[in-house]
Amino acid sequence: MRPVAVIGIGKTAFGAFPDRDLRSLAVEAGQKCLADAHVNPSQIEAFYLGNFAGPSFVGQNHLAPYIAGAMGINGVPCTRFEAACASSGSAFFHAVSAVGAGLYDLVLVDGVEKMTSQTTPKVTEILAGAGDTAGEVRAGATFPALFAMIARRHMFQYGTTREQMAAVAVKNHANGAKNPQAHMRKVITMEQALAGKPIAEPLTVYDCSLISDGAAAVLIAPLERASEFTGKPAKILGIAQTSDQVALDQKEDITVLRAVAAAAQKAYKMAGVKPEDIQFAEVHDCFTIAEILATEDLGFVKKGEGGPYALSGSTCLQGDRPINTSGGLKAKGHPVGATGTGQICDVVMQLRGDAGERQIPRHSLGLAENLGGSGATAVVTILGAA
Amino acid sequence: MSAAPVPPVSPPLASPGPGVVYTETVVFAAPEQFVAEAPYQLAIISLDSGHRLTGRIHGNRVAIGDRVAFLEFRNGIPFFQAASK
C-alpha cells in the first residue's frame, strides 16, 4: 500500500442545534475541510460518508449523494458506511484503503449525525438498534445497560471502582471546557460525577456520553502529493478495522474489547511502533468504562489496570500520555456518525500544534480508537506528523 | 455449495433452565417501549446448558455469581428469579 496522508480537516461544533438539519451540518464540515486544503469540490474523486441512523433520526435515505451534491461534488462514487458508532471510522478506513491501493488520489470522508430532534427515549431506542434486536435489545437492553453490565463485570473481576470511572468523566469535562467546539464546556467535580442521576447501574448520567448533532470531515491524499495542499500533512502510519459478535452475551469475556485489541495489534505492526511509543490518543469513551477498557486493550496498561490508570493522572492534559484532549465523547459530544472522523480531526489538530489551550507538548505520534456497538466494530488509526 | 455455519444464537428453548448471573444492571433510562417498566433488572445468565442468555430478573435483585431459575417468557423475554436456597 502506498503511504496516505490527511491533508485537510473540518468540523462543525458539536451540540444541540434545533435550527440545523443533517445536510447543512455535513456540508459545513466538508466545505471547511476542502478550504483547509485549498481544494475545489471538482477535484474530489470519491466521497465516503459515515452515518449511523439518518433514516431513523431524520427520515432521509440516499445520504451520500444527497450531501455530496449540495457541496458541488458530482459524478463520482458517493457511498454511505454504517457501522454503528464506528460509521465514519469505517468510512475513513475504506477511503484510506482505496487511496492506498491507488484507486483515487483525493477522497473526502465526512461523518454526520443529527440526533437531538428526537426525544431521549426515542434516541435510546434507535441507538439500541446497534445491538442484537432479536436478543439483548428485545429483553430491554439499552447501550448504557450493555456498558453497565461490562462495568459490573470489570468491577467484579478487577476491583475497578466507581471513583476510577468518575475520574474519566472529570478529566474529559476539564478538557472539553478548553475546546471551543465541544458540546459541554463545563468542569465537574468528583463529587458531582459520583452523585449523578442513575441511568443503568452502576453508570450515572456523568458516565454517559452526550446526545449531539454535528459533523466532521477529513480529506486524504497520497503522501507524495501532500505538499501540494498543506505544509502540515499528517501521515497515516497504521490503520485497521476488525469485528466481533454484535450481541454482548455472545462474547466470551465482556471485559475485553477483542476487536479493539486485534485492530490495535494490526495498526501497531503496520506502523512499526509499540503501545508505549504512542504519545496521545483519542479513544471511544461512549461510557467512562469504555475509556478504561480502551487503555487496556490498546496495550497502554495491562488488563485490569485501566481503573487505577484512569485515576493516576497519567491521562490528563499534563500527564505522560494525555487521552481525549478534545474532551472525548463525554464532553466534546457524540453525534455518532461524526465521531470517527471527529477523532481523526482532533488527533491531526494536536499533530499540527493547532489545539490551542489544550495543546500538549509531545505531539508527534497519536492514535484514534473508534468503537461500534458494544465492540462489534473497531477502527484503530495511528497518525504521525509527516 | 455448502451451507453457511449457523451463528451462535441464544437458544430459543421452551425452557432455558437454571444458571448463574454472569453480569447485571438495573435500567433506569429505558427505551421508548419499556419506559413504563423502568427501573428493571437486566442480566446475562450463564445457563447450565453452557449458553449465555440476556434476560430480566423478576422479584428480588440478584448479583454476579447468584444462582437463578428460569421463570417464564413474557412477550418473548426470558424472565429469571433468584433460586431458592
Chai-1 contact restraints between the chains, C-beta under 6 A:
chainA,res_idxA,chainB,res_idxB,connection_type,confidence,min_distance_angstrom,max_distance_angstrom,comment,restraint_id
A,P121,B,E32,contact,1.0,0.0,6.0,A-B,restraint_1
A,P121,B,V35,contact,1.0,0.0,6.0,A-B,restraint_2
A,K122,B,E32,contact,1.0,0.0,6.0,A-B,restraint_3
A,T124,B,P31,contact,1.0,0.0,6.0,A-B,restraint_4
A,E125,B,P31,contact,1.0,0.0,6.0,A-B,restraint_5
A,E125,B,E32,contact,1.0,0.0,6.0,A-B,restraint_6
A,A128,B,P31,contact,1.0,0.0,6.0,A-B,restraint_7
A,G135,B,S10,contact,1.0,0.0,6.0,A-B,restraint_8
A,G135,B,T54,contact,1.0,0.0,6.0,A-B,restraint_9
A,E136,B,T54,contact,1.0,0.0,6.0,A-B,restraint_10
A,A139,B,T54,contact,1.0,0.0,6.0,A-B,restraint_11
A,A139,B,G55,contact,1.0,0.0,6.0,A-B,restraint_12
A,A139,B,I77,contact,1.0,0.0,6.0,A-B,restraint_13
A,G140,B,F34,contact,1.0,0.0,6.0,A-B,restraint_14
A,G140,B,L42,contact,1.0,0.0,6.0,A-B,restraint_15
A,A141,B,L42,contact,1.0,0.0,6.0,A-B,restraint_16
A,T142,B,P31,contact,1.0,0.0,6.0,A-B,restraint_17
A,A145,B,T25,contact,1.0,0.0,6.0,A-B,restraint_18
A,A145,B,V27,contact,1.0,0.0,6.0,A-B,restraint_19
A,A145,B,L42,contact,1.0,0.0,6.0,A-B,restraint_20
A,A148,B,T25,contact,1.0,0.0,6.0,A-B,restraint_21
A,M149,B,T23,contact,1.0,0.0,6.0,A-B,restraint_22
A,M149,B,T25,contact,1.0,0.0,6.0,A-B,restraint_23
A,R152,B,T23,contact,1.0,0.0,6.0,A-B,restraint_24
A,R153,B,T23,contact,1.0,0.0,6.0,A-B,restraint_25
A,F156,B,I64,contact,1.0,0.0,6.0,A-B,restraint_26
A,P198,B,F28,contact,1.0,0.0,6.0,A-B,restraint_27
A,I199,B,F28,contact,1.0,0.0,6.0,A-B,restraint_28
A,I199,B,A29,contact,1.0,0.0,6.0,A-B,restraint_29
A,A200,B,T25,contact,1.0,0.0,6.0,A-B,restraint_30
A,A200,B,V27,contact,1.0,0.0,6.0,A-B,restraint_31
A,E201,B,T25,contact,1.0,0.0,6.0,A-B,restraint_32
A,E201,B,V26,contact,1.0,0.0,6.0,A-B,restraint_33
A,D249,B,I44,contact,1.0,0.0,6.0,A-B,restraint_34
A,D249,B,R52,contact,1.0,0.0,6.0,A-B,restraint_35
A,D249,B,T54,contact,1.0,0.0,6.0,A-B,restraint_36
A,Q250,B,P8,contact,1.0,0.0,6.0,A-B,restraint_37
